[in-house]
Amino acid sequence: MRCLTAWVLLAAASIPARGQSTWTVDDDGGPGVQFTAIQPAVDAAQDGDVVLVAAGVYVPFVMAGKALSVVGAGVGLTIVGGWSAPPTEVRDLPQGSVATLARLTLSRTRLGTPAPASDAHTAVIAVDVTFLGGAVARLARARFDRCAMIAQPATPGLAVEAGDVVMSNCVALGGDASSVIGPSGGQAGPGVLHANWLGAPSGVLEIADCYLEGGEGYATFGWTLPAGEGLRTAGVARVFGPQSTLVGGAGDLASFGWGGTWFTPAAPAIHAFGIGSATVHHAALYTPAGPATTGAVVFDPTWLPTLQATSPWTPASALTLTAKLGAPGAGGAPYAIAFSFDAARTAAPAPFVGDLWLADPFAIAVAGGLDATGAATLVVPAGGAPLSLAWIPIVFQTVALDPTTGAWGLGQSTTVVFTL
């Protein structure tokens, strides 16, 4: 991944050079403490300096025109801002420099905003940071490692607007839909929103070993508010694993005694809209109902399996499912393909093996070795399906074991109706 390699160089550039200063902040004061608030320390510091912030609760700060390292005492210990406080901002950084945020809890953080197009120079690395109220990366480059983005109602956990962003080992939770009138009202937010901004094109988003979940929808008398996706992208997005999981937000149903109902459906795990596209290399995708992906979403073609099913499927006929790897290598022998079965869509599909799936008589079948073409077949014999499944859409999902990583990667799925 070339973007990740570039970030290694950026990380090295962010290490303070010899002779640069360290400033100490503690809201309790005391010996050796230079400031009791962060903003005066940021104002006094020069480009490349380090600001160490002790445990405590602090007013938000703005870092502009200089790239500093602001390092706290730990998540939940050094707390900056609050739900109703102004945002913390990092913007207008010198070209070639990188700001660092580490060991902090920040509220409503804005990276590269509000700034002109030249702010594409802004580059930020955040490590071990919890972003309460979510974070925005606009016209900026950012890398998030071991971070959590927890959104307010009706907002995304992380909004990437015309920027290049890498996320690794992060959690991003979209806010639930809300009927409140005002900035926090409206449809549910996605875990991550990846879009353009004022005509500036969307950048590249890379996600590795992350958990993304969209907010829940909302239904009430006369109107509904949609659920949020795990990832909603209008740019180029790539998802890597083996630990990545993306979950679509749940829908909502409102029923009334006189028979009226209002319903908002669940959201997909990934939605690519406009000119957006997403490539999934290793990940588990789940939505409570409906398709796991919508729009231009493709799976890594080098080894993830395609799937075909015979139709129709009746008590008198067998169901044959055939999965084939895109590029299985030498006969496909090192690989394994699993077929997973889900009628109710009530459980996350990963890791596709375990008591939940094996409890069904034909819930899962694993081929330890493939034939010479890299294909595996699962046959449900005539009379093998319980009649209680009649007329219920049944989803069969394929996954394949990558022997180089030990990861199960999500392949194609197909929906079959068992008709009497």
VOPAGU-2260 file (C-alpha; in pm, 1 decimal, decimal comma):
REM VOPAGU-2260
SITE   aa  ch    i         X         Y         Z
SITE  MET   A    0       0,0       0,0       0,0
SITE  ARG   A    1     190,2     305,6    -122,3
SITE  CYS   A    2      -9,9     549,0      92,3
SITE  LEU   A    3      89,8     361,1     406,0
SITE  THR   A    4     455,3     375,3     302,6
SITE  ALA   A    5     427,7     750,7     258,3
SITE  TRP   A    6     288,1     779,7     609,2
SITE  VAL   A    7     594,5     605,4     752,5
SITE  LEU   A    8     801,4     888,2     606,8
SITE  LEU   A    9     558,4    1145,9     742,6
SITE  ALA   A   10     577,0     989,9    1087,3
SITE  ALA   A   11     954,6    1017,9    1080,6
SITE  ALA   A   12     924,1    1382,3     976,2
SITE  SER   A   13     702,2    1451,7    1278,5
SITE  ILE   A   14     968,3    1350,7    1535,8
SITE  PRO   A   15    1102,1    1671,8    1693,2
SITE  ALA   A   16    1457,2    1758,3    1596,4
SITE  ARG   A   17    1728,3    1817,9    1860,7
SITE  GLY   A   18    1708,2    2167,9    2007,2
SITE  GLN   A   19    1330,8    2200,0    1983,1
SITE  SER   A   20    1140,2    2275,8    2300,3
SITE  THR   A   21     900,9    2087,1    2526,0
SITE  TRP   A   22     620,8    2277,6    2702,4
SITE  THR   A   23     433,6    2142,8    3005,6
SITE  VAL   A   24      63,9    2200,7    3073,8
SITE  ASP   A   25    -121,5    2104,8    3393,5
SITE  ASP   A   26    -452,7    2257,2    3499,2
SITE  ASP   A   27    -347,7    2209,4    3862,4
SITE  GLY   A   28     -25,6    2408,3    3819,6
SITE  GLY   A   29     277,6    2318,7    4031,3
SITE  PRO   A   30     656,5    2308,4    4001,4
SITE  GLY   A   31     788,1    2281,0    3646,9
SITE  VAL   A   32     447,6    2359,8    3494,8
SITE  GLN   A   33     458,7    2643,6    3243,4
SITE  PHE   A   34      88,8    2671,2    3155,5
SITE  THR   A   35    -245,5    2571,4    3307,5
SITE  ALA   A   36    -427,7    2576,8    2968,5
SITE  ILE   A   37    -334,0    2430,2    2630,4
SITE  GLN   A   38    -392,2    2731,7    2405,4
SITE  PRO   A   39    -125,0    2956,6    2566,8
SITE  ALA   A   40     125,7    2671,8    2532,3
SITE  VAL   A   41      33,9    2625,6    2165,5
SITE  ASP   A   42      70,5    3001,4    2110,0
SITE  ALA   A   43     415,8    3004,8    2271,9
SITE  ALA   A   44     547,1    2694,6    2093,9
SITE  GLN   A   45     736,6    2696,4    1766,3
SITE  ASP   A   46     696,5    2460,7    1472,6
SITE  GLY   A   47     810,4    2111,1    1577,4
SITE  ASP   A   48     781,3    2168,1    1953,5
SITE  VAL   A   49     615,2    1923,6    2194,0
SITE  VAL   A   50     330,4    2017,0    2428,9
SITE  LEU   A   51     288,3    1769,6    2717,5
SITE  VAL   A   52     -55,7    1788,4    2881,6
SITE  ALA   A   53    -115,1    1631,8    3222,6
SITE  ALA   A   54    -437,3    1463,3    3329,0
SITE  GLY   A   55    -725,1    1707,8    3364,8
SITE  VAL   A   56   -1008,8    1879,5    3179,5
SITE  TYR   A   57    -911,4    2153,3    2935,4
SITE  VAL   A   58   -1063,6    2412,8    2704,2
SITE  PRO   A   59   -1030,3    2327,4    2330,6
SITE  PHE   A   60    -736,7    2473,9    2138,8
SITE  VAL   A   61    -653,7    2581,6    1783,6
SITE  MET   A   62    -322,3    2482,4    1624,0
SITE  ALA   A   63    -270,6    2695,4    1312,3
SITE  GLY   A   64      38,6    2786,3    1114,2
SITE  LYS   A   65     267,5    2550,5    1308,0
SITE  ALA   A   66     292,4    2172,8    1346,6
SITE  LEU   A   67     322,2    2065,3    1708,5
SITE  SER   A   68     303,4    1736,3    1898,2
SITE  VAL   A   69      32,0    1757,6    2164,9
SITE  VAL   A   70      64,0    1455,5    2395,2
SITE  GLY   A   71    -168,2    1382,3    2686,6
SITE  ALA   A   72    -154,2    1148,5    2984,5
SITE  GLY   A   73    -393,1     897,4    2827,4
SITE  VAL   A   74    -743,8     853,8    2688,5
SITE  GLY   A   75    -995,5     946,3    2956,5
SITE  LEU   A   76    -724,9    1123,3    3158,0
SITE  THR   A   77    -646,7    1425,7    2942,4
SITE  ILE   A   78    -988,3    1552,6    2830,6
SITE  VAL   A   79   -1019,3    1847,2    2593,4
SITE  GLY   A   80   -1354,1    2014,7    2530,7
SITE  GLY   A   81   -1705,5    1878,2    2569,3
SITE  TRP   A   82   -2024,6    1811,0    2374,2
SITE  SER   A   83   -2123,5    2180,4    2364,3
SITE  ALA   A   84   -1772,1    2330,6    2356,0
SITE  PRO   A   85   -1610,2    2475,5    2041,2
SITE  PRO   A   86   -1411,0    2224,4    1836,1
SITE  THR   A   87   -1040,2    2161,1    1862,6
SITE  GLU   A   88    -882,1    2261,8    1529,9
SITE  VAL   A   89    -556,7    2176,1    1352,5
SITE  ARG   A   90    -513,7    2367,5    1025,3
SITE  ASP   A   91    -293,2    2574,4     792,4
SITE  LEU   A   92      22,1    2380,7     876,8
SITE  PRO   A   93     351,0    2450,5     698,1
SITE  GLN   A   94     411,7    2238,8     392,5
SITE  GLY   A   95     619,0    1929,6     471,0
SITE  SER   A   96     546,0    1929,5     845,1
SITE  VAL   A   97     324,2    1692,6    1040,9
SITE  ALA   A   98     127,0    1757,0    1360,3
SITE  THR   A   99      79,7    1480,9    1616,7
SITE  LEU   A  100    -209,4    1424,5    1858,6
SITE  ALA   A  101    -158,9    1142,5    2108,4
SITE  ARG   A  102    -305,0     999,5    2431,8
SITE  LEU   A  103    -599,9    1240,6    2440,2
SITE  THR   A  104    -977,9    1256,7    2456,8
SITE  LEU   A  105   -1090,4    1532,5    2218,7
SITE  SER   A  106   -1439,0    1660,2    2147,5
SITE  ARG   A  107   -1563,1    1767,1    1803,5
SITE  THR   A  108   -1224,2    1779,4    1633,2
SITE  ARG   A  109   -1163,7    1953,0    1299,8
SITE  LEU   A  110    -850,3    1881,8    1096,6
SITE  GLY   A  111    -787,5    2123,0     809,7
SITE  THR   A  112   -1098,5    2334,9     867,3
SITE  PRO   A  113   -1196,4    2605,5     797,3
SITE  ALA   A  114    -915,7    2666,7     552,5
SITE  PRO   A  115    -854,5    2747,1     184,9
SITE  ALA   A  116    -752,9    2493,1     -74,5
SITE  SER   A  117    -386,7    2548,3      15,1
SITE  ASP   A  118    -459,1    2367,1     341,1
SITE  ALA   A  119    -407,8    2040,2     155,9
SITE  HIS   A  120     -61,1    2077,5     310,7
SITE  THR   A  121    -202,6    2002,6     655,9
SITE  ALA   A  122     -95,4    1656,4     772,2
SITE  VAL   A  123    -187,1    1507,7    1108,9
SITE  ILE   A  124    -110,7    1179,9    1283,3
SITE  ALA   A  125    -344,3    1083,3    1569,2
SITE  VAL   A  126    -244,5     792,7    1795,4
SITE  ASP   A  127    -443,1     663,1    2094,1
SITE  VAL   A  128    -704,5     938,3    2070,3
SITE  THR   A  129   -1079,3     919,5    2138,1
SITE  PHE   A  130   -1278,5    1172,8    1936,4
SITE  LEU   A  131   -1606,0    1236,6    2119,2
SITE  GLY   A  132   -1857,7    1395,8    1885,9
SITE  GLY   A  133   -1662,2    1258,2    1590,8
SITE  ALA   A  134   -1386,5    1411,5    1378,8
SITE  VAL   A  135   -1364,6    1588,1    1042,4
SITE  ALA   A  136   -1063,5    1576,7     807,8
SITE  ARG   A  137   -1122,8    1842,0     539,8
SITE  LEU   A  138    -869,8    1925,2     267,8
SITE  ALA   A  139    -609,5    1755,6     482,2
SITE  ARG   A  140    -409,6    1437,6     510,0
SITE  ALA   A  141    -451,8    1236,9     826,7
SITE  ARG   A  142    -355,4     905,6     974,5
SITE  PHE   A  143    -547,1     758,1    1267,6
SITE  ASP   A  144    -394,9     471,6    1469,4
SITE  ARG   A  145    -575,1     307,5    1762,7
SITE  CYS   A  146    -838,0     581,4    1766,6
SITE  ALA   A  147   -1211,0     585,3    1841,3
SITE  MET   A  148   -1458,4     821,4    1672,0
SITE  ILE   A  149   -1790,8     834,9    1855,0
SITE  ALA   A  150   -2044,2    1057,9    1682,0
SITE  GLN   A  151   -2317,5    1283,5    1809,2
SITE  PRO   A  152   -2671,1    1201,2    1688,8
SITE  ALA   A  153   -2720,0    1223,6    1311,2
SITE  THR   A  154   -2348,9    1277,6    1234,6
SITE  PRO   A  155   -2068,3    1051,2    1109,1
SITE  GLY   A  156   -1801,2     912,7    1337,4
SITE  LEU   A  157   -1539,4    1038,2    1091,6
SITE  ALA   A  158   -1605,1    1270,6     796,7
SITE  VAL   A  159   -1331,9    1267,7     531,7
SITE  GLU   A  160   -1394,0    1563,3     300,8
SITE  ALA   A  161   -1156,2    1597,6       5,3
SITE  GLY   A  162    -866,0    1454,7     201,5
SITE  ASP   A  163    -639,4    1150,0     201,9
SITE  VAL   A  164    -685,4     941,3     516,1
SITE  VAL   A  165    -544,9     614,8     651,3
SITE  MET   A  166    -716,9     440,7     945,4
SITE  SER   A  167    -568,9     143,1    1128,9
SITE  ASN   A  168    -699,3     -38,5    1438,3
SITE  CYS   A  169    -974,5     220,6    1482,3
SITE  VAL   A  170   -1342,6     221,3    1580,6
SITE  ALA   A  171   -1583,8     466,1    1412,4
SITE  LEU   A  172   -1948,3     477,8    1523,4
SITE  GLY   A  173   -2209,2     686,2    1340,8
SITE  GLY   A  174   -2471,6     870,8    1540,4
SITE  ASP   A  175   -2829,3     740,5    1553,1
SITE  ALA   A  176   -3102,6     927,2    1366,6
SITE  SER   A  177   -3269,5    1197,0    1574,3
SITE  SER   A  178   -3594,0    1392,4    1544,4
SITE  VAL   A  179   -3443,9    1684,1    1737,2
SITE  ILE   A  180   -3474,8    2014,7    1551,3
SITE  GLY   A  181   -3131,0    2166,6    1503,4
SITE  PRO   A  182   -2772,7    2067,8    1416,4
SITE  SER   A  183   -2799,5    1724,2    1579,3
SITE  GLY   A  184   -3128,6    1630,1    1411,2
SITE  GLY   A  185   -3171,6    1427,9    1092,8
SITE  GLN   A  186   -3087,8    1091,9     942,7
SITE  ALA   A  187   -2835,5     860,6    1105,2
SITE  GLY   A  188   -2468,2     912,3    1035,9
SITE  PRO   A  189   -2236,2     653,1     880,1
SITE  GLY   A  190   -1938,3     520,9    1070,9
SITE  VAL   A  191   -1718,8     692,5     810,3
SITE  LEU   A  192   -1837,3     942,1     547,5
SITE  HIS   A  193   -1595,1     987,1     256,1
SITE  ALA   A  194   -1696,7    1269,1      22,5
SITE  ASN   A  195   -1583,9    1578,4    -168,6
SITE  TRP   A  196   -1604,1    1937,7     -47,8
SITE  LEU   A  197   -1700,6    2249,9    -244,5
SITE  GLY   A  198   -1592,3    2095,6    -571,8
SITE  ALA   A  199   -1261,8    1956,9    -442,4
SITE  PRO   A  200   -1245,2    1586,8    -537,9
SITE  SER   A  201   -1259,2    1313,9    -278,8
SITE  GLY   A  202    -922,4    1178,3    -178,9
SITE  VAL   A  203    -817,5     821,1    -105,9
SITE  LEU   A  204    -936,9     642,4     207,7
SITE  GLU   A  205    -756,1     331,2     332,3
SITE  ILE   A  206    -898,2     127,5     621,4
SITE  ALA   A  207    -701,7    -152,3     788,5
SITE  ASP   A  208    -820,5    -366,9    1080,8
SITE  CYS   A  209   -1101,3    -128,2    1181,4
SITE  TYR   A  210   -1457,5    -158,6    1309,9
SITE  LEU   A  211   -1708,9      77,7    1144,1
SITE  GLU   A  212   -2079,0      88,2    1229,9
SITE  GLY   A  213   -2357,4     313,8    1107,5
SITE  GLY   A  214   -2618,5     471,8    1332,4
SITE  GLU   A  215   -2973,1     335,2    1371,8
SITE  GLY   A  216   -3265,8     474,8    1174,5
SITE  TYR   A  217   -3574,6     635,7    1324,9
SITE  ALA   A  218   -3943,5     598,4    1247,4
SITE  THR   A  219   -4236,4     782,7    1399,5
SITE  PHE   A  220   -4586,2     893,7    1308,4
SITE  GLY   A  221   -4583,1    1020,5     950,8
SITE  TRP   A  222   -4211,2    1025,3     870,8
SITE  THR   A  223   -3885,6     831,9     885,1
SITE  LEU   A  224   -3513,1     901,2     908,0
SITE  PRO   A  225   -3274,0     656,3     729,9
SITE  ALA   A  226   -3010,6     444,5     901,5
SITE  GLY   A  227   -2639,2     503,8     842,2
SITE  GLU   A  228   -2389,1     284,0     660,7
SITE  GLY   A  229   -2068,3     149,6     809,2
SITE  LEU   A  230   -1889,1     327,8     522,2
SITE  ARG   A  231   -2042,6     574,9     276,4
SITE  THR   A  232   -1797,7     675,4       5,8
SITE  ALA   A  233   -1799,0     905,7    -296,3
SITE  GLY   A  234   -1425,8     862,1    -351,4
SITE  VAL   A  235   -1174,0     580,3    -373,3
SITE  ALA   A  236   -1185,0     358,3     -63,8
SITE  ARG   A  237    -989,9      41,7      12,9
SITE  VAL   A  238   -1061,4    -192,2     304,5
SITE  PHE   A  239    -795,4    -428,3     436,1
SITE  GLY   A  240    -803,4    -691,3     711,3
SITE  PRO   A  241    -793,2    -947,2     842,6
SITE  GLN   A  242    -965,0    -778,1    1138,1
SITE  SER   A  243   -1183,9    -520,5     959,2
SITE  THR   A  244   -1559,5    -538,3    1026,5
SITE  LEU   A  245   -1816,3    -301,7     873,0
SITE  VAL   A  246   -2174,7    -299,8     998,7
SITE  GLY   A  247   -2477,0    -120,2     853,7
SITE  GLY   A  248   -2711,7      62,7    1088,0
SITE  ALA   A  249   -3037,0    -102,5    1194,6
SITE  GLY   A  250   -3373,3      19,6    1065,3
SITE  ASP   A  251   -3671,6     119,1    1278,0
SITE  LEU   A  252   -4044,4      40,0    1279,4
SITE  ALA   A  253   -4321,3     248,9    1436,9
SITE  SER   A  254   -4665,1      87,3    1472,7
SITE  PHE   A  255   -4989,1     242,0    1595,7
SITE  GLY   A  256   -5306,3      86,5    1736,2
SITE  TRP   A  257   -5519,4     179,9    1438,3
SITE  GLY   A  258   -5291,6     -17,4    1207,4
SITE  GLY   A  259   -5062,1     252,6    1073,7
SITE  THR   A  260   -4691,7     172,2    1041,1
SITE  TRP   A  261   -4385,3     368,4     936,3
SITE  PHE   A  262   -4065,2     186,2     854,0
SITE  THR   A  263   -3708,6     284,9     771,7
SITE  PRO   A  264   -3489,3       1,6     637,3
SITE  ALA   A  265   -3147,2    -102,3     759,4
SITE  ALA   A  266   -2842,6      41,6     583,6
SITE  PRO   A  267   -2574,4    -159,6     399,8
SITE  ALA   A  268   -2228,7    -208,8     546,1
SITE  ILE   A  269   -2077,8     -18,8     250,7
SITE  HIS   A  270   -2251,1     224,4      15,0
SITE  ALA   A  271   -2058,5     374,7    -277,7
SITE  PHE   A  272   -2250,0     666,3    -429,8
SITE  GLY   A  273   -2187,0     904,2    -717,7
SITE  ILE   A  274   -1845,5     828,4    -866,1
SITE  GLY   A  275   -1734,2     653,4    -547,8
SITE  SER   A  276   -1592,1     302,5    -536,6
SITE  ALA   A  277   -1473,7      65,4    -267,7
SITE  THR   A  278   -1249,0    -239,1    -291,7
SITE  VAL   A  279   -1269,1    -491,7      -8,7
SITE  HIS   A  280    -958,7    -704,4      38,5
SITE  HIS   A  281   -1021,4    -866,0     378,5
SITE  ALA   A  282   -1326,4    -779,1     588,0
SITE  ALA   A  283   -1647,7    -904,1     742,5
SITE  LEU   A  284   -1954,5    -711,8     625,2
SITE  TYR   A  285   -2294,4    -720,6     790,3
SITE  THR   A  286   -2627,7    -546,2     764,3
SITE  PRO   A  287   -2937,4    -638,9     970,3
SITE  ALA   A  288   -3146,4    -674,8     652,0
SITE  GLY   A  289   -3093,6    -631,5     279,7
SITE  PRO   A  290   -2769,2    -630,9      82,0
SITE  ALA   A  291   -2432,4    -593,7     254,4
SITE  THR   A  292   -2312,2    -350,9     -12,9
SITE  THR   A  293   -2466,9    -109,9    -264,3
SITE  GLY   A  294   -2304,9      84,5    -545,5
SITE  ALA   A  295   -1962,5      22,8    -696,3
SITE  VAL   A  296   -1821,2    -215,4    -434,3
SITE  VAL   A  297   -1592,9    -496,0    -551,2
SITE  PHE   A  298   -1401,6    -768,7    -372,9
SITE  ASP   A  299   -1035,0    -843,5    -423,7
SITE  PRO   A  300   -1039,7   -1047,3    -745,3
SITE  THR   A  301    -712,5   -1226,9    -682,4
SITE  TRP   A  302    -847,2   -1489,0    -444,0
SITE  LEU   A  303   -1198,0   -1417,9    -312,8
SITE  PRO   A  304   -1462,8   -1655,9    -450,7
SITE  THR   A  305   -1751,7   -1605,9    -687,5
SITE  LEU   A  306   -2073,7   -1798,6    -627,6
SITE  GLN   A  307   -2341,5   -1959,4    -843,9
SITE  ALA   A  308   -2658,3   -2142,8    -734,7
SITE  THR   A  309   -2907,1   -2366,0    -914,5
SITE  SER   A  310   -3265,6   -2239,0    -932,7
SITE  PRO   A  311   -3545,1   -2302,8    -851,8
SITE  TRP   A  312   -3506,9   -2486,3    -521,6
SITE  THR   A  313   -3797,5   -2704,9    -413,7
SITE  PRO   A  314   -3839,7   -3002,1    -174,4
SITE  ALA   A  315   -3805,7   -3232,3    -474,5
SITE  SER   A  316   -3484,0   -3078,6    -602,9
SITE  ALA   A  317   -3131,3   -3045,5    -475,0
SITE  LEU   A  318   -2960,7   -2710,8    -432,2
SITE  THR   A  319   -2609,9   -2689,3    -573,9
SITE  LEU   A  320   -2379,3   -2403,9    -481,3
SITE  THR   A  321   -2052,0   -2368,3    -668,1
SITE  ALA   A  322   -1779,9   -2129,7    -555,1
SITE  LYS   A  323   -1464,8   -2058,7    -751,8
SITE  LEU   A  324   -1157,9   -1859,5    -658,0
SITE  GLY   A  325   -1054,4   -1578,4    -889,3
SITE  ALA   A  326    -687,0   -1681,3    -892,2
SITE  PRO   A  327    -640,4   -1994,9    -681,5
SITE  GLY   A  328    -276,0   -2053,8    -755,4
SITE  ALA   A  329    -140,0   -2403,6    -808,4
SITE  GLY   A  330    -464,0   -2598,4    -810,2
SITE  GLY   A  331    -594,7   -2397,2    -518,8
SITE  ALA   A  332    -478,0   -2660,3    -271,5
SITE  PRO   A  333    -365,4   -2417,9       2,9
SITE  TYR   A  334    -701,3   -2245,3       9,3
SITE  ALA   A  335   -1031,9   -2332,2     174,6
SITE  ILE   A  336   -1379,9   -2208,9      83,8
SITE  ALA   A  337   -1667,6   -2186,0     329,2
SITE  PHE   A  338   -2037,2   -2154,8     250,9
SITE  SER   A  339   -2232,2   -1977,8     522,1
SITE  PHE   A  340   -2610,3   -1987,3     553,3
SITE  ASP   A  341   -2833,2   -1717,2     704,1
SITE  ALA   A  342   -3212,1   -1703,7     680,8
SITE  ALA   A  343   -3294,2   -1454,5     956,2
SITE  ARG   A  344   -2994,3   -1220,4     917,7
SITE  THR   A  345   -2976,6   -1182,4    1292,3
SITE  ALA   A  346   -2608,0   -1245,0    1351,1
SITE  ALA   A  347   -2288,9   -1094,5    1215,0
SITE  PRO   A  348   -2140,6   -1327,2     951,6
SITE  ALA   A  349   -1780,0   -1323,6    1073,6
SITE  PRO   A  350   -1596,2   -1545,5    1130,7
SITE  PHE   A  351   -1836,0   -1784,8     958,4
SITE  VAL   A  352   -1738,2   -2074,0    1181,8
SITE  GLY   A  353   -1864,2   -2151,6    1527,7
SITE  ASP   A  354   -2155,8   -2289,3    1721,9
SITE  LEU   A  355   -2410,8   -2047,5    1577,4
SITE  TRP   A  356   -2356,9   -2157,7    1221,4
SITE  LEU   A  357   -2282,2   -2522,7    1287,1
SITE  ALA   A  358   -2611,7   -2558,9    1476,0
SITE  ASP   A  359   -2790,3   -2566,2    1140,2
SITE  PRO   A  360   -2775,1   -2902,4     961,6
SITE  PHE   A  361   -2644,1   -2749,3     640,3
SITE  ALA   A  362   -2536,7   -2410,4     772,9
SITE  ILE   A  363   -2175,9   -2430,9     672,5
SITE  ALA   A  364   -1950,7   -2655,7     469,4
SITE  VAL   A  365   -1577,7   -2608,6     439,8
SITE  ALA   A  366   -1375,4   -2751,2     154,9
SITE  GLY   A  367   -1024,8   -2826,1     281,2
SITE  GLY   A  368    -891,2   -2852,4     -71,0
SITE  LEU   A  369   -1024,5   -2736,9    -406,6
SITE  ASP   A  370   -1029,3   -2907,0    -740,8
SITE  ALA   A  371    -785,2   -2823,0   -1018,8
SITE  THR   A  372    -993,6   -2525,3   -1127,2
SITE  GLY   A  373   -1005,3   -2374,9    -777,9
SITE  ALA   A  374   -1373,4   -2458,2    -730,0
SITE  ALA   A  375   -1570,4   -2609,7    -442,4
SITE  THR   A  376   -1929,7   -2734,5    -440,9
SITE  LEU   A  377   -2190,7   -2757,5    -168,3
SITE  VAL   A  378   -2497,9   -2972,6    -239,3
SITE  VAL   A  379   -2811,1   -2959,3     -23,0
SITE  PRO   A  380   -2988,3   -3281,9    -123,3
SITE  ALA   A  381   -3356,5   -3305,9    -209,5
SITE  GLY   A  382   -3553,8   -3311,1     112,5
SITE  GLY   A  383   -3259,2   -3166,0     301,8
SITE  ALA   A  384   -3414,3   -2829,5     383,4
SITE  PRO   A  385   -3664,1   -2781,0     668,1
SITE  LEU   A  386   -4007,9   -2680,0     540,8
SITE  SER   A  387   -4006,6   -2388,6     785,7
SITE  LEU   A  388   -3773,2   -2210,2     545,0
SITE  ALA   A  389   -4041,3   -2196,9     274,4
SITE  TRP   A  390   -4078,7   -1856,6     108,0
SITE  ILE   A  391   -3803,0   -1703,7     322,5
SITE  PRO   A  392   -3515,1   -1545,3     130,0
SITE  ILE   A  393   -3207,1   -1745,1     227,7
SITE  VAL   A  394   -2865,4   -1589,6     189,2
SITE  PHE   A  395   -2566,8   -1809,7     110,6
SITE  GLN   A  396   -2231,6   -1638,8     157,5
SITE  THR   A  397   -1885,5   -1751,8      52,2
SITE  VAL   A  398   -1561,8   -1681,0     228,4
SITE  ALA   A  399   -1213,8   -1809,1     153,9
SITE  LEU   A  400    -913,3   -1869,1     374,6
SITE  ASP   A  401    -602,0   -1683,3     262,6
SITE  PRO   A  402    -311,0   -1908,4     363,4
SITE  THR   A  403     -62,9   -1619,1     363,3
SITE  THR   A  404    -247,3   -1429,6     639,8
SITE  GLY   A  405    -479,2   -1686,3     796,4
SITE  ALA   A  406    -768,3   -1448,4     725,0
SITE  TRP   A  407   -1117,9   -1533,4     608,2
SITE  GLY   A  408   -1208,1   -1293,8     325,3
SITE  LEU   A  409   -1565,3   -1218,2     223,4
SITE  GLY   A  410   -1663,9   -1329,3    -127,4
SITE  GLN   A  411   -1987,7   -1318,0    -321,2
SITE  SER   A  412   -2327,9   -1402,6    -178,4
SITE  THR   A  413   -2651,3   -1517,4    -339,3
SITE  THR   A  414   -3012,2   -1524,3    -223,1
SITE  VAL   A  415   -3228,2   -1832,4    -284,2
SITE  VAL   A  416   -3601,5   -1882,7    -212,6
SITE  PHE   A  417   -3710,5   -2232,0    -111,0
SITE  THR   A  418   -4052,5   -2277,1    -274,2
SITE  LEU   A  419   -4308,8   -2545,6    -201,1
